[in-house]
């Protein structure tokens, strides 16, 4: 997915640069015509466009594109400084202007005068250079906010593993960060200390590290011939947790993870993932999340206002209940809900543990004594869930996906295969909601979530959203 996305962005940048060059050409043309007292702006704009001129202009565009590319402005492996980037752009525009002057002589283009060439070169240089600076600043801001960072754990501490880490560090624009290395101590581990990276755990503590930390990818660099059994166990562990793996070949018998080869940091590698990694369907899903959540917030704004008023006047405490939940790849975030319980509900949970009516680590009571009178109505109608549309807008959640669980429930998981549900962004509704919610046993709930992960498509999301409407109206399984 990364390579496809990079190629798409590079092609988009190529088109954008050609638009800037065309804009510079148009501005220079108008200003040159205006400076010539023999032709007014109105007369100039009313001139007929000849087919021959269009063909010549298209040829010039092609030449400009070739020149911009020949100066390495779109190289997939380049990481230039800001000054080098601007200098290369200026050189490319200067040569392009020279080619335009030669073309004007060969094809007798009267429009291209010395003044026109100066204007074209000035505007093209400024626009392309400024766009490069703006693009780099935007990328730096994104990386500083760490919204797009993917965290990589490297298993193994040999020279190939260290080189891989150095390549990631050398290309920060990819948005990757190395968490560290996981390996058992052996005589030649000095390279790790010299590289500036750290050993975060041994292979025996890897499972616990994956459970407690945000890990998006695991890069396998153990010598597979001599550590096949251990490497295989680690691969299965990553599969159970829904974590993407990078290794050299398909040597493991994985049941769910889909494998593919791709280029990463300039080197071919083999990846295995249990989730969809194509860029375009995920982009469409996120776009639909933003559009639909915005529309729903506007549509239900009277309901939100009424619910907030009822909560405020019927019980003591805040209107919204903010609880830390476990999201994508175990990222923690605060989920918004209308408060439906008394103020000290969390403290009362210990006294009610024996009344839990749901199997597994989750806690549910049909007639929970902590729920307020208005809270019962909000839960029954699912109105208490509406503030989560804000979580969808923020990107913490999606409209459709496995429900984000409280940290307390996550800590009770005792099977790694259940954690694979966290490999996708959590949602407001999913197969569990339309199948009965609280009336479904915990293990069946987990299997429904994994069914969604394995069968995900945009069409499945639309079907779940459509089937959620009657489930909410009927209040099936609400508690």
C-alpha angles and dihedrals in degrees: 000000000000093000093047091050092048092051091048092051092046091052089047090052090051091054091046092053091050089050089053092049091048090049090051090050091052094047092048090048093052094045092046091050091047092052089054105081091200092070125047122211091248092052091046094052091047093056115116117250112234122217090230091057091051091052091049091049092050089051090051090051090053091050091049091050092051092048094048090050094045090059090060097249091140102037112144093214100044122111102176127176119250092257093050091048093053093044092052091049091051092050092050093049091047092053090044090054090050091051089050090054091050090048091051090056094046096046097033095239103179092190092068103083128158089262091051091051092051092048093046093048092047097049095040092049094048096045096046094043093047091047090053092051092046091049092050092047091050091050091049091051091051092051092046091054088049093216092133100038118129115201117222127196116198118212110206133035105222124123093270090055092050092048090051091053091048091052090053091048091049093055106050092160088077089070096234129135127192111229091194140264133305117205144117119260116272133164099266101052094115091099089071093058092045092051093057094242126117139228105240100181146343124254091262091057095044095097092054091046091054091050094051103039141056104257119167098172139016119206112206114215102154115128095262096200094060098028100038097128094048093044090050091052091050091049092052090047090054090047091053091051093046093240120152114244130208118201139138104260148001098268099133128080098233117175104198109017115099112220131212140158121241142157117262124179089347096307131098115246140167121242132190121195135168092210135067110270102179108123102217100057091046090049091050090048092052091046091052090048091056095044097045096042090051091050093046092049090053093043095049097038092111089051091048091050092048093048092048090051093050093049092048096051100037102052142016119259140052122323095232126051112214115197129176109244135183113247141165110000088347096303110160120231138160113254120208124226135154107260109255100168138066119275097260096043095127092056091051094055094086091059092051100046092103090057093059109134098190127081121235128028097316122099121224133155120183094213099030108185091212094066115102123228094256089040091065091056093046092051094044091052094038089233088130088069096057096090087065086078084079089057088052091053090049091052097243090112142019129221089248125035143091112310114264108245129217116256089246091059093045091053088059095060111117100176123069093208088066091060092066087084087074092063090087131053111274119244146202094244136018141152090297093060095051093043099057109290112211094018091067121089116249097247092051088049090055092048091051089053091050090047087057091049093050097043100036120150136144088253091055090052091053092049092050092049090050093048091046091068097067090038090057093044091052092042091226111190094348114158 
